């Protein structure tokens, strides 16, 4: 429910500020944007599965300080979130993500909303294998010619 609320409230705010105007984009432009954003998204999945902290960080831009949410905890900055992530990743042997649902919604030529859900599997160094589901929302912005995540809301179960 909280993910839906975030998506609705973000869309409302963008609409109020007149930022949403993807209907002015051509089909070719929309296809190009979706291709670019999916490429960055899949790169993020791959780097996450490889436990590659630098690779994950390369897809994030935190200069706007929009905040990040992970399992109900709000982080003012991406660096705050990464402190926890770096601690947790040390105990993992691997992680795997299967995105069963995903959708890109183009808000403007330089703002995109990506929602996804699916299943994960993680092996802890002590041999335990943890499985569950996830639902994530990412807001991308094109900054200096590159698509970057400026906000995320991630929930795992």
C-alpha angles and dihedrals in degrees: 000000000000091000090055090049091052092049093047094045093046092049091048092051092048091047092050091053091049094244097126110086106127089136086077091062121094121241088252092054092047092050091048093050093047091049092050094047094046089051091055091043093052089046088055091050091049094048090047091052090049090050086236106162095183091050091053092048092051090066095054131083114188102172091109091055092218093157132237130241124209121179094333096316118116118216118194092208137024089240090061090054092047092056089064093040092052090052093048096044092059089071096052131095094187145333130206129195127201110192103203095171129031137157135180117209114191110217096176139335089283105027125069136173118211121189124185141165135183144114135304136199123198130183115208119211090247088064100258117135114212121198131184147122135278140198119196137179122196128186113205127196128189104237121178089344096309130100111238134176108248096174137013137185112194128181126180127188 
